[in-house]
């Protein structure tokens, strides 16, 4: 699927290609063509496509139209089809064959409300990153003009000082525009967090996760939204794979572990890593786990941090499955 062109391949009940077509236009045009195809066939229609932008909306529309929809995981499709001959027509045929064989590597599709929740979390994270960029540019402006910033620059007192700093015309304009941008971003974050806090208050999963020392509302809501239905993970160890906190592995010749895979939502990974530092400081059991992995070796601090974050995610998964609050382990 693309924004303007989508390649369609249709198989019959025997797996034979009976039609290939191109849907030109938006996703709405694609939905119209698929609905027309279903009326023409008159029976059960199964649809498979690769997860991409707009796949959630398309999933809702086709499911409501009575079609059996399967969304393919893009990463696992690449593992199956690493071909030298790759184009949209060939890819459409391959996905159709996988659908016929019932071998589509499925991507989890949560309900619409969960997808909207995730979208708000990601949007807030993007705005926070943008705010951090504006703050760094303000600090750079001060540094480039030999001005030492006081401690607590982003407090009310520090911001009042920043507005009163005397600059020439050009750097003064930069300062004013950056301050306006910062005020606008702060207002956006406030509006987003107001809505997110309402959603978090209605979620029992968020309340359970917030009993973990060091885990605040932002981390809890991100984990709850992306873990969604915890029973979909076959094993507790699968949680680390989903969030990309397990190392790459190559043991075909000799045992070798590399960097973490970094698959899955990066927002959750960064929030959980930040919360892990707080948990290490506030909970003796988590601190003992971290120190056991660290082995009192400064070179293993990052390894120990990631291992502890992985451990916390698995504990969060167990808490969400059982509904139990945090129980601190003995140090």
N, C-alpha and C positions, 0 to 999 in steps of 0.2 A: 504494500500500500504506500502511496505517496500523496501529497497534498492535492495534486491535480489529476493524477493518472494511477489507476489500479489495474493490475492484470488478473483476470479470472480464468480458472481452469475448472471444467466441470467433468466429473466422471459418472458413469452409470453404475448400477448395482453390481456389475461384473468387473469394475475397475478399469473400464475402457474410456479413453478420452473422447467425449462426444461434442465438446464445444470449448473453444478458447475465445475470450472476448477482452476488450479493453473498456473499462469504465472511466470516462473522462469527466472531470468535474470534481466537486467536493465529496465528502463522505456521504452527504445526503443523497447524491446521485447514485452512489454505490448501493446504498440501502434500497433505493427505489428499484434498481435493476435486480437485486437479489429477491426482493418481494415479488417482482414480476416473474422471475424464474420459479419461485415456489408455487405461484398460482398456475403456471404452465405445467409444472410437474404434477402437482396435485397430491403428492405424498410427502414422506419425511425428507427434509433437506438438512444435511449436515454441512456446517461451514467451519473452516479452519483458516486462521491467518496469524501472521507474526505480530507479537506485541510491539507496539510503537505508539507514537502520539495519536491520541484520539481513539485508542483501542477500547477504552472503557465505555465511552459513549456508544460506539458501534456495537459492543457486546450487549448493552442494555436494549438498543433498538432491535437487534436481530432476535434476541431472546424473547422480547415482547411480541415479535411477529411469529413466534412458534417454531423457530429454527433451533437445532441443537448446535451450539457454538463451542468451539475449542480454540483457545488462544495459545499459540506456541511460544515457548521460551526461546528468545533469540540466541542466547549463549549456547544452549544445548543444540539448537539447529545447526550452528556453525560446527559443532563437534561431529555431527552426523554427516553433513555435506560440505566437505572441503574440496570443492571441485575447481578445476582449471577453467571450466566453461560455466560462467555464472552471469545470468541476466534475469530479468523479471519473469519472462515466460518460462524459463527452465525452473526457477525457484517456485513458481506457482504450481507447476507439475509435481515437483518433489513434495510440497506440502500436501497437495491433493492425494498423492500416493500414500503418504504417512497417515492421512485421515482415513483412507480406505482400509489400511491395515490396522487401524486403531493403535498407532504407535506415535502419535503426536506428543512430544515432550511438553507437558502442560505448564503454563504459567498461572499462578494463583490469581484469581480475579475476585477481589472483595466486593461487597455490595457498594452501591453508589455513595451512601453516607460516609463509609470508611474512606473511599477514594477522595471525597471532598475534604475530609478531615486531614488526610495526608497532604493534600494540595495546600491547605492553609499552613500546615507546619513547615512545608518546604518554602512557601512564599515568605513566611516570617524569617526563616533562616537566611534567605537571600537578602532580605532587607537589613538584617543584622550585619551581614558581611559587608553590605554597601555602607552602612553606618561606620563600621570599623575602618573602611577605606577613607571616608571623609575625615575621620579623626587623625589618621596617619598623615594625610595631606596637610592638615592644620599644623601638626607638630613639625612636619618638614618645612613649612613656611616660616615658622618661628626659628627653626634651626638655621635656615638659609640666611636669615637676617640677624643672626647673632643674639637672639633673644632666648634667655633661659626660661622655660615654662615652670611655674610653681607646682608643687605637689597638689594633687586633687584638681587637676585642670578641668575635669569634666563635671565637677560639682557646680552648684549654683554660684558659689563665690569665684571659682576658677573661670567659669564662663563669663561672669561679669567683668573679671580682669581682662579676659581675652578681647572682649568687645571694646575696651578702653585703650588697648595698645595702639600707639601711634605708628602708622605706616605711611609710606609714600602712596601716591594715588593708585598705581598698578597693584602692588601687594595688598593695599587696603581693600581694593575691590575683590581680590581673590578671597581675603579673609571674610568679607561680608557675604559673598556668595556661598562659601563653604558653611558658614554659620546658618544661613537660610536653608541650605540643603540638610544640615544636621537637624534643624528644628522640624523640617518636613518629615524626615525619616523617623524621628522620635514619635511624631504624631501617628505615623502609619503603624509603627510597632505597638503603640498603645491601643489602637483600634483592633489590630490583629489579636493581641493578647486578651482583650476583653471578650472577644468571641471564643477564643481557644479555652479560656478559663471556664466559660459556660459549658462547653463540650466536655471538658475534663471533669467538671463537677457532676455531670450526668453519667460518668463512666466509673463503674466500680473497679475496673482494672487499674485505672490511674490511682485511685485511692489506695489500693493494695500496694502498688509499687512504691508509692511515696512513703511507706513505712520503712523502707531501706535507708539507713543513715547515709546522707550525702546525695540522695536522689531527689531532685526537685520536680516541680510540676512540668517543666519543659522536657526533661529527660523521660519522665514517666509517660507523658502523653505520646511522645514519639515512639517509644517501645510498644505501648499498648496499641497504637494505630497500625504499626507495621507488623506486629506479631498477630494482630487481629484474632484469628481463631487458633489458639495454641495447640489444639488437638490435631491440626493438619501436619504437624511435625511428627514423623514416625518415631524419632528418638530425641532425647534431650540434647544429644551431641549435634543434631542437625541444625540447631539454632545458630551455633557458631559459623557453620558453613553459609547459612542464609545471610548473615550480617557481615561476612567476609573477614572474620577474625581468626580463621585457621590458616596455617602456613601452606604454601604451595609444596607439593610433594613429588619427588622423582626417585622412586626406589626400584626402577627396572634393573639397574646394575648394582648400585649401592645405596644405602639409606642416605637421603639428602633432603633436608627441609629448607625452604627458602623463606622469602618474605610472605606476609599474609596476603590472601587473595584480593582483598578489598572489593569483593563483590557485594551486591545488595546496596541498601540505602546508606550513602556516606554521611548524611545528616545524623542518623541514629548512631552510627559508629563514633562520630566526633563527640556527640552529647554523652554517650555512655563512657567514653574515655575520660572526659572531664569529670563526670560524676564519680568515676572510680578513684580519682585522686582524693576526692572528699571522703569517700567511704573508707579509704585506707587510713585517713587521719582520724575518723570518728568511730570506727568499729574495730575492736581488738581482733575479732575473728578474720575479717578481711585483711587487716594489717599482717596477721600471722601468715595467711596464704601468700601475700605479696612477698614477705621476707623469706619464706621458704623457697620460692622460685628465684628470688634475687640472689640468695646464697651469700649475702654480704659482699657482693661484687658490683662495683659501680658500673661496670660495662654491661651488666644484665638488667639495668633499671627499666629500659624500654621493653625488653622481653617480658619482665615480670609484670609491668603495667598492662600489656596486651593480654597476657595470660589471666590476670585478675579481672580485666574487663570481660573476657570470654566466660570466666567463672561466674561473674555477676549476671550475665545474660542468661546463662543456663539456670541460675537460681530464680531469675525473674520468670522464666518459662514455667518452672515448677510451681511458683507461687500463683501464676495465672491459671494454671490447670487445676490446682487444688483450692484456690481462693483464700489461702492462708496468708497472714501477715508475716513480716520478717521476724525470724528467730535468730538472734545472734549466736554464732557458734563459739565454743570455748577457744580461747587463744592457744 
